[in-house]
Amino acid sequence: MTPDARTLIVVADGHRARLLEQPRIGGPLHDRPEWLADLKEHHEHDGPSHITHAGDARDRAEKAFLRDLAKRLDDLNARHGFDQVILVAPPRALGHLRRGLSTAVARKVIGSDAHERVDATIITLQSVVEVARYANAA
């Protein structure tokens, strides 16, 4: 493991996200809201009007948001050259997000945490990152 590896931490649910950067392993986490400034939030009413089930509409909105987020991650990776990526999202959102990742980003995923943590503190997320790294090393 390279101690100066630059890590992108993606914390998401079906309609919100946070991106954090860790410039070196064990280093501080930095929130990067500017990386999401123009990412569009999808709503249940977005999409075809023939959808009759609210669950279907929610599912479509969640998938669309996570697909857009995955594209953003690819752009950020191209611009900033991250060495590693850690994903934090509830199980269903995590699955959608993983399916949307480009091959380049997917190869850099070193761990994940299948929990809702969009509103978590930096201290909590620091612990989550450490646990994800440890689980990957084991």
ABEGO torsion letter per residue (X at the ends): XBAABBBBBBBBBAABBBBBBBABBGBBBBBBAAAAAABBBBBAABEBAABABAAAAAAAAAAAAAAAAAAAAAAAAAAAGBABBBBBBBAAAAAAAAAABBAAAAAABABBBBBBAAABBAAAAAAAAAAAAAAAAX
